[in-house]
Amino acid sequence: MIVYGTSISPFVRKVLVALAEKGIRYQHRPVAPQAEDAAFRAASPMGKVPAIDDDGFRLADSSAILDYLERLHPQPALIPADAQGAARARWFDKFGEVELDRRLSVVFTERFLKPRIFKVPGYEALAQQALDQHLQPLFDYLDSQITGPFLVGDAFGIADIAVAAPFHNLRLAKVQVDPARWPKLAGWVALTLDRPSFVTAIAAPAW
């Protein structure tokens, strides 16, 4: 299996973590979104990352890829078997992608991508607004949902992968979850990002 996409993307990170958890062998080809790479574009016609090519089966979108991996290699399961657990896992997958990353990426873009990658000044006021106004309610919600080491049920799964993946980008932007205000979230983020599968995904080449 070939995985296309820069590891700096939390969506690519989701796939790399799931592959590591399931022990699936793969080749990682780091490409940027919209890259004019023929093999990548064959797997992702819209130029979005991540994308995979599994012996000719091509697919883009991290959630769709995680579904494919779960059916291809059911064990260890990353989606709970019970209806309520599966539904909550799906909810957190979308929460991580639609609610959390969309707002967190503002901080990441202004404080990391622009100055470090694109070599232009970031808009600090925009980053601070995201931290002060948009992310705090999401952190409040997550802190209220954490009751143990895993977001859903008694095993690591897609909920943990999808929600934790963007938090590494927050670290790259030199922002930590305040343990005084969000003690459960801060502890869960640290524990999850220290998991071997996340360590491996974070260390993967970006370009």
C-alpha positions in Angstrom: 0.0 0.0 0.0 1.2 3.5 -0.9 0.2 6.5 1.2 0.4 9.9 -0.4 0.6 13.1 1.6 2.8 15.2 3.8 2.9 14.0 7.4 2.5 17.6 8.6 -1.2 17.2 7.7 -3.3 15.9 10.6 -5.4 13.9 8.0 -2.3 12.1 6.7 -1.3 11.6 10.3 -4.6 9.8 11.0 -3.9 7.3 8.3 -0.3 6.7 9.3 -1.4 6.1 12.9 -4.1 3.7 11.9 -1.7 1.7 9.7 0.8 1.5 12.6 -1.9 0.4 15.0 -3.0 -2.4 12.7 0.6 -3.4 11.7 -0.1 -2.9 8.0 3.0 -2.4 5.8 3.0 0.6 3.6 5.2 3.0 1.6 4.9 6.6 2.5 5.3 9.1 -0.3 5.2 12.6 1.2 3.6 15.1 -1.3 2.0 18.4 -0.7 -1.7 19.0 -1.4 -2.4 19.9 -5.0 1.0 18.5 -6.0 1.4 17.8 -9.8 2.4 14.2 -9.3 0.7 11.8 -11.8 0.6 8.8 -9.4 -0.8 11.0 -6.6 -3.4 12.6 -8.8 -4.5 9.2 -10.0 -5.3 8.4 -6.4 -6.6 11.9 -5.5 -8.0 13.7 -8.6 -8.9 16.7 -6.4 -5.4 16.9 -5.1 -6.3 16.4 -1.5 -4.2 14.5 1.0 -4.1 11.8 2.2 -4.6 9.3 -0.6 -3.8 5.7 -1.0 -3.0 3.2 -3.7 -3.5 -0.4 -2.5 -2.5 -2.6 -5.5 -4.6 -0.5 -7.8 -7.4 0.4 -5.5 -7.2 4.2 -5.1 -8.9 6.3 -2.5 -8.7 9.8 -1.0 -10.1 11.2 2.3 -8.9 10.1 5.7 -12.2 8.9 7.0 -12.9 6.8 4.0 -9.4 5.4 4.2 -9.8 4.5 7.8 -13.1 2.7 7.0 -11.3 0.8 4.3 -8.5 -0.2 6.6 -10.9 -1.3 9.3 -12.7 -3.7 6.9 -9.5 -4.9 5.3 -7.8 -5.6 8.7 -10.5 -5.8 11.4 -8.1 -6.5 14.2 -7.2 -4.7 16.3 -10.5 -2.9 15.9 -10.4 0.9 15.9 -14.2 1.2 15.7 -16.3 -0.2 18.6 -18.6 -3.1 17.8 -21.7 -1.7 19.7 -24.0 0.7 18.0 -23.6 3.6 20.5 -19.8 3.2 20.6 -19.5 3.1 16.8 -21.8 6.2 16.5 -19.7 8.2 19.1 -16.5 7.2 17.3 -17.9 8.5 14.0 -19.0 11.7 15.7 -15.5 12.3 17.1 -13.9 11.5 13.8 -16.0 14.3 12.2 -15.5 16.6 15.2 -11.8 16.3 14.9 -12.0 17.1 11.2 -14.8 19.6 10.9 -14.8 21.5 14.2 -11.4 21.1 15.8 -8.9 21.1 12.9 -10.7 23.9 11.0 -10.2 26.3 13.9 -6.9 24.9 15.1 -5.4 25.2 11.6 -5.8 29.0 11.9 -3.2 29.0 14.7 -1.0 26.5 12.9 -1.1 28.5 9.7 -0.4 31.9 11.2 2.3 30.8 13.7 4.0 27.9 11.9 3.2 27.5 8.2 3.5 31.1 7.1 6.7 32.0 9.0 8.4 28.6 8.8 7.4 27.1 5.5 6.2 30.0 3.3 8.7 32.6 4.8 6.1 35.3 5.2 4.8 36.9 8.4 1.8 35.3 10.1 -1.2 37.3 11.2 -0.9 37.0 15.0 -4.2 38.7 15.8 -6.0 36.1 13.8 -4.2 33.3 15.6 -4.9 34.8 19.0 -8.6 35.2 18.1 -8.8 31.6 17.3 -7.2 30.6 20.6 -9.3 33.0 22.7 -12.7 32.7 21.0 -13.0 29.6 18.8 -10.8 26.9 20.4 -11.7 27.4 24.1 -15.3 26.1 23.8 -14.1 23.1 21.9 -11.5 22.4 24.6 -14.2 22.8 27.3 -16.3 20.2 25.5 -13.5 17.7 25.1 -12.5 18.1 28.7 -16.1 17.3 29.7 -16.0 14.1 27.5 -12.8 12.5 28.8 -13.4 9.9 31.5 -10.4 7.7 30.9 -7.4 7.0 28.6 -9.7 6.7 25.6 -12.4 8.9 24.2 -14.8 6.1 23.4 -15.1 2.8 25.2 -12.2 0.9 26.7 -9.8 0.8 23.7 -7.9 3.1 21.5 -9.7 3.9 18.3 -10.6 6.3 15.5 -12.0 8.8 18.0 -8.6 9.1 19.7 -6.8 9.2 16.3 -9.0 11.9 14.8 -9.1 14.2 17.7 -5.5 13.9 18.8 -4.0 14.3 15.3 -4.5 18.1 15.1 -3.0 18.7 18.5 0.5 18.0 17.2 0.1 20.9 14.9 -0.8 23.0 17.9 2.5 21.9 19.5 4.3 23.0 16.3 2.7 26.4 16.8 4.2 26.5 20.3 0.8 26.2 22.0 0.1 23.7 24.8 -3.3 22.8 26.3 -3.5 24.6 29.7 -3.5 21.8 32.3 -4.9 24.2 34.9 -8.0 24.9 32.9 -8.3 21.6 31.0 -6.6 19.0 33.1 -8.3 16.0 31.6 -7.7 17.2 28.0 -4.1 18.1 28.6 -3.4 14.7 30.1 -5.2 12.8 27.4 -3.4 14.8 24.6 0.0 14.1 26.2 -0.8 10.4 26.7 -2.1 9.9 23.2 0.6 11.8 21.3 3.2 9.7 23.2 1.7 6.5 21.9 4.2 4.6 19.6 1.9 4.8 16.6 1.7 8.6 16.9 5.4 9.0 17.6 6.1 7.0 14.3 3.6 9.1 12.3 5.0 12.4 13.7 8.5 11.4 12.7 7.5 10.5 9.1 9.0 12.8 6.5 6.9 15.9 5.6 8.3 16.5 2.1 
